[in-house]
Amino acid sequence: MEYPIGIEMTPDYLSYEVSKAAYKLVKEVMLVEPGENVVVTGDTSTDKRVLDAIMNAAYIVGANPVLVYCPTTDAAYAEPVAPLGNAVAVADVWIELSYASIMLCESWRKAIDFGCRYINLTGMDVTMIVNCIGKVDVAGVVELGEALKAKMEAGNEIIIKDDNGTYLTARNEGRKVRHSGQLATFKGYPFMMCGQISWCPIEETINGTLVFDAAIFPPTDMGILSEPVKLTLENGRVTKVEGGKEAERFDAWLHSFNDPNMFRLAHYSLGFNPGVSKATGRIVEDERIFGCMEFGIGSQGKMIRGSYWTAASHTDGVVSKPSIILDGKTIEENGKYVDPELAAICKKMGMAGY
């Protein structure tokens, strides 16, 4: 239950629920142990109530929490100022909440190479941490993710379509799938909030039309879309961006880097966090709308286990109600999982409509 508009920004809004969710994040998801060095990063667009709750939780479990708080920048996924970069590069655990995430930059790579257990929670506010972590059956979401991962890895030809005009074809040919929303059980890995798997089909086989209808981020001045943004893809590269003013803004942003790798499709992702039913403008939530698909463009991280390349930046766009046909069999239709195994897990979690 949410309070009426005008109350949600007060310091006490959901304060008990936030404390519980932050402790769950630190202790049960990131598996923080006494004595570990935990770096929490945020910027002036971050909800400080969440920063404080996570810092308190890390201190309660006996860790050494350090907060790095900076002005907000428009340069998402770019190298930060040196004090921030140096701090995360030697962290045991790094919890990132900055609106302008620095994931994929050089300091991020150093942190992963050091063995850091990292999680990206960019833009998380009190409602998000309560709904997407505090109230969620994390074990059930992980089970659904493992089932989806197995199906994607076992399939080859994949067709994504949507009534919005999306019709994208590709072949997996044995590509592995990354389940990023797991518990942080091993070092040197970028974890994400539960409710997402990611991979990239063979890049040169990706062809067709992709229409983002829910959200795009970055550029940082975009978020929830008011009109569709239509992309044409040929051999894994964006060759045309069409639509209205938001499409023009997105196209200009891609071209602004003067980097041909900014037009390469970097990953497919499936979103399935029960706490997210619609776009909010916070990309970590938007790419986990239950039943959605999210597609990354630009840098492709090593963890995707695709061709791997770097680019000047990275962006994500969301298709809210896709249908997925895998080797001729429909496993999801209009945003609802119709595969019997997947539907059974959804029903066990108490998802509406299953």
Secondary structure in CASP SS format (residue, H / E / C, confidence):
PFRMAT SS
TARGET T0000
AUTHOR 0000-0000-0000
METHOD secondary structure of the structure
MODEL  1
M C 1.00
E C 1.00
Y C 1.00
P C 1.00
I C 1.00
G C 1.00
I C 1.00
E C 1.00
M C 1.00
T C 1.00
P C 1.00
D C 1.00
Y C 1.00
L C 1.00
S H 1.00
Y H 1.00
E H 1.00
V H 1.00
S H 1.00
K H 1.00
A H 1.00
A H 1.00
Y H 1.00
K H 1.00
L H 1.00
V H 1.00
K H 1.00
E H 1.00
V H 1.00
M C 1.00
L C 1.00
V C 1.00
E C 1.00
P C 1.00
G C 1.00
E C 1.00
N E 1.00
V E 1.00
V E 1.00
V E 1.00
T E 1.00
G E 1.00
D E 1.00
T C 1.00
S C 1.00
T C 1.00
D C 1.00
K H 1.00
R H 1.00
V H 1.00
L H 1.00
D H 1.00
A H 1.00
I H 1.00
M H 1.00
N H 1.00
A H 1.00
A H 1.00
Y H 1.00
I H 1.00
V C 1.00
G C 1.00
A C 1.00
N E 1.00
P E 1.00
V E 1.00
L E 1.00
V E 1.00
Y E 1.00
C E 1.00
P C 1.00
T C 1.00
T C 1.00
D C 1.00
A C 1.00
A C 1.00
Y C 1.00
A C 1.00
E C 1.00
P C 1.00
V C 1.00
A H 1.00
P H 1.00
L H 1.00
G H 1.00
N H 1.00
A H 1.00
V H 1.00
A C 1.00
V C 1.00
A C 1.00
D C 1.00
V E 1.00
W E 1.00
I E 1.00
E E 1.00
L C 1.00
S C 1.00
Y C 1.00
A C 1.00
S C 1.00
I C 1.00
M C 1.00
L C 1.00
C C 1.00
E H 1.00
S H 1.00
W H 1.00
R H 1.00
K H 1.00
A H 1.00
I H 1.00
D H 1.00
F H 1.00
G C 1.00
C C 1.00
R E 1.00
Y E 1.00
I E 1.00
N E 1.00
L C 1.00
T C 1.00
G C 1.00
M C 1.00
D C 1.00
V H 1.00
T H 1.00
M H 1.00
I H 1.00
V H 1.00
N H 1.00
C H 1.00
I H 1.00
G H 1.00
K C 1.00
V C 1.00
D C 1.00
V H 1.00
A H 1.00
G H 1.00
V H 1.00
V H 1.00
E H 1.00
L H 1.00
G H 1.00
E H 1.00
A H 1.00
L H 1.00
K H 1.00
A H 1.00
K H 1.00
M H 1.00
E H 1.00
A H 1.00
G C 1.00
N C 1.00
E E 1.00
I E 1.00
I E 1.00
I E 1.00
K E 1.00
D C 1.00
D C 1.00
N C 1.00
G C 1.00
T C 1.00
Y E 1.00
L E 1.00
T E 1.00
A E 1.00
R E 1.00
N C 1.00
E C 1.00
G C 1.00
R C 1.00
K C 1.00
V C 1.00
R E 1.00
H E 1.00
S C 1.00
G C 1.00
Q C 1.00
L C 1.00
A C 1.00
T C 1.00
F C 1.00
K C 1.00
G C 1.00
Y E 1.00
P E 1.00
F E 1.00
M E 1.00
M C 1.00
C C 1.00
G C 1.00
Q E 1.00
I E 1.00
S E 1.00
W E 1.00
C C 1.00
P C 1.00
I C 1.00
E H 1.00
E H 1.00
T H 1.00
I C 1.00
N E 1.00
G E 1.00
T E 1.00
L E 1.00
V E 1.00
F E 1.00
D C 1.00
A C 1.00
A E 1.00
I E 1.00
F E 1.00
P C 1.00
P C 1.00
T C 1.00
D C 1.00
M C 1.00
G C 1.00
I E 1.00
L C 1.00
S C 1.00
E C 1.00
P C 1.00
V E 1.00
K E 1.00
L E 1.00
T E 1.00
L E 1.00
E E 1.00
N C 1.00
G C 1.00
R E 1.00
V E 1.00
T E 1.00
K E 1.00
V E 1.00
E E 1.00
G E 1.00
G C 1.00
K H 1.00
E H 1.00
A H 1.00
E H 1.00
R H 1.00
F H 1.00
D H 1.00
A H 1.00
W H 1.00
L H 1.00
H H 1.00
S H 1.00
F C 1.00
N C 1.00
D C 1.00
P H 1.00
N H 1.00
M H 1.00
F H 1.00
R E 1.00
L E 1.00
A E 1.00
H E 1.00
Y E 1.00
S E 1.00
L E 1.00
G E 1.00
F C 1.00
N C 1.00
P C 1.00
G C 1.00
V C 1.00
S C 1.00
K C 1.00
A C 1.00
T C 1.00
G C 1.00
R C 1.00
I H 1.00
V H 1.00
E H 1.00
D H 1.00
E C 1.00
R C 1.00
I C 1.00
F C 1.00
G C 1.00
C C 1.00
M E 1.00
E E 1.00
F E 1.00
G E 1.00
I E 1.00
G E 1.00
S E 1.00
Q E 1.00
G C 1.00
K H 1.00
M H 1.00
I H 1.00
R C 1.00
G C 1.00
S C 1.00
Y C 1.00
W E 1.00
T E 1.00
A E 1.00
A E 1.00
S E 1.00
H E 1.00
T E 1.00
D E 1.00
G E 1.00
V E 1.00
V E 1.00
S C 1.00
K C 1.00
P C 1.00
S E 1.00
I E 1.00
I E 1.00
L E 1.00
D C 1.00
G C 1.00
K E 1.00
T E 1.00
I E 1.00
E E 1.00
E E 1.00
N C 1.00
G C 1.00
K E 1.00
Y E 1.00
V C 1.00
D C 1.00
P H 1.00
E H 1.00
L H 1.00
A H 1.00
A H 1.00
I H 1.00
C H 1.00
K H 1.00
K H 1.00
M C 1.00
G C 1.00
M C 1.00
A C 1.00
G C 1.00
Y C 1.00
END
